Amino acid sequence: MSARLLSLDLPVFPEQKTFRLADATGSPDGQAGPMPPMGSLICASREQMWVGSLQEHVGVHVTLEEWDGAPAPCGGDWEDEAKAVLYVRGSVTLGAGQTGPAAVGKLRLAGGVGDYVVRVYARNRREVVKLYRELYERGLDPLSDEFQAARHGLEGQERYLLQLWRES
């Protein structure tokens, strides 16, 4: 049975509807970088993975976990699932993209250097888009306190779980 070694819960503000998990020493705009996911949950290259969010102006909630082996698959409330393998030189970065702020600048992994399986789960993606559209359809001034309070209520409702473990 696998044990969880690390769990971080944090907000991420997607840039152009994506956020990125990558080897902390890699170049985000290098030739090995994947194209942003178009209509899929993830797109990965050897050292980085882009996660496709449906948000651009609303922050999402990300849980990042490291495991000592493959965890049992999650079921239940998760609506989307994808998996990739990344080569990591001992630490990862998680952030909004090439120019956005990093939610985690350099997180050292207990598993060290090697190939990591990354399983990504997502939920409430479509629901938050629907709620955001309904907010605009109410005809409120986007600069009003009422609009800003309602938009703030959408922050973090789109959720992601990223599980990493060393590939055996």
C-alpha positions in Angstrom: 0.0 0.0 0.0 1.3 3.4 -0.9 1.8 6.3 1.5 1.4 10.0 0.8 4.7 11.8 1.5 3.5 15.4 0.8 0.2 17.3 0.3 0.0 21.0 -0.6 -3.3 22.9 -1.1 -2.9 26.2 -2.9 -4.6 28.7 -5.2 -3.4 29.0 -8.8 -4.4 31.7 -11.2 -4.4 30.2 -14.7 -2.8 32.2 -17.5 -4.6 31.8 -20.8 -6.7 29.0 -19.3 -3.7 26.9 -18.3 -1.3 26.2 -15.5 2.0 24.3 -15.5 3.8 21.6 -13.5 7.4 21.2 -14.5 10.9 20.2 -13.5 12.1 23.2 -11.6 15.4 23.3 -13.5 13.8 23.1 -17.0 13.1 26.0 -19.3 9.3 26.8 -19.6 9.7 28.1 -23.2 12.3 25.6 -24.3 12.0 23.5 -27.5 10.8 20.5 -25.4 7.8 22.4 -24.2 4.4 21.0 -25.1 1.6 23.0 -26.8 -1.1 24.2 -24.4 -3.9 21.7 -24.2 -6.7 22.4 -26.6 -9.9 20.7 -25.5 -8.1 18.1 -23.3 -7.2 18.1 -19.7 -3.4 18.0 -20.1 -0.6 18.2 -22.6 2.9 17.0 -21.6 6.4 16.8 -22.8 9.4 15.1 -21.2 9.9 17.8 -18.4 6.6 19.7 -18.1 2.9 19.4 -18.2 0.3 22.0 -19.0 -3.1 21.5 -17.4 -6.1 23.0 -19.2 -8.3 25.0 -17.0 -11.6 26.6 -18.1 -10.7 29.7 -16.1 -8.8 32.8 -16.9 -10.0 35.4 -14.5 -10.9 33.2 -11.6 -8.4 31.3 -9.4 -8.5 27.6 -9.1 -7.7 25.3 -6.2 -4.9 22.8 -6.7 -3.8 20.0 -4.4 -0.4 18.7 -5.1 0.6 15.3 -3.6 3.7 13.2 -3.7 3.4 9.5 -3.0 6.0 6.7 -2.5 4.1 4.5 -5.0 1.0 4.5 -7.1 -2.0 5.6 -5.0 -5.4 4.0 -5.4 -7.4 5.7 -8.1 -9.7 8.4 -7.0 -13.3 8.1 -7.9 -16.5 9.9 -6.9 -16.7 13.6 -7.5 -13.8 13.9 -10.0 -15.1 14.6 -13.5 -11.9 14.4 -15.6 -8.8 12.4 -15.3 -5.5 12.2 -17.2 -2.0 10.8 -16.7 1.5 11.6 -18.0 5.2 10.8 -17.1 7.6 13.6 -16.4 11.4 13.5 -15.9 12.2 15.5 -12.7 15.6 16.5 -11.4 14.5 16.4 -7.8 12.2 19.4 -7.7 9.1 20.8 -9.4 7.5 24.2 -10.0 3.8 24.8 -10.2 2.4 28.0 -11.6 0.3 30.0 -14.0 2.6 29.6 -17.0 5.6 31.3 -18.6 4.9 34.8 -17.3 2.6 34.3 -14.3 3.6 34.0 -10.7 4.6 30.5 -9.5 2.4 29.1 -6.8 5.4 26.9 -5.9 8.8 28.0 -7.1 10.9 25.0 -6.3 9.5 22.1 -4.3 12.0 19.3 -3.6 10.5 15.9 -4.0 11.4 13.0 -1.6 11.7 10.6 -4.6 14.7 12.5 -6.0 15.7 12.5 -9.6 13.9 10.3 -12.1 10.7 9.6 -14.0 7.4 10.5 -12.2 4.0 9.5 -13.1 1.6 12.4 -12.7 -2.1 11.7 -12.4 -4.4 14.7 -12.7 -8.0 14.9 -11.6 -10.4 17.8 -12.1 -13.9 18.8 -11.0 -16.3 21.7 -11.2 -14.7 23.0 -14.4 -17.9 23.3 -16.4 -19.9 24.4 -13.4 -17.7 27.4 -12.7 -17.9 28.5 -16.4 -21.7 28.3 -16.2 -21.8 30.4 -13.0 -19.4 32.9 -14.4 -21.5 33.3 -17.5 -24.6 33.7 -15.4 -22.8 36.4 -13.3 -22.2 38.4 -16.5 -25.8 37.9 -17.7 -27.1 39.6 -14.6 -25.9 42.9 -16.1 -23.9 44.1 -13.1 -21.2 46.6 -13.5 -17.9 44.5 -13.4 -16.4 47.2 -11.2 -19.2 47.1 -8.6 -18.8 45.7 -5.2 -21.7 43.2 -5.8 -20.0 41.8 -9.0 -16.6 41.6 -7.3 -18.1 39.8 -4.3 -19.9 37.3 -6.6 -16.7 36.7 -8.6 -14.7 36.2 -5.5 -17.2 33.5 -4.5 -16.2 31.6 -7.6 -12.5 31.5 -6.6 -11.2 28.1 -5.9 -14.4 26.2 -6.9 -12.7 24.7 -9.9 -10.5 22.0 -8.3 -7.5 19.9 -9.4 -5.7 17.1 -7.7 -2.2 16.3 -9.0 -0.6 13.1 -7.7 3.1 12.3 -8.4 5.1 9.2 -7.7 8.4 7.8 -8.9 7.8 5.4 -11.8 9.2 1.9 -10.9 
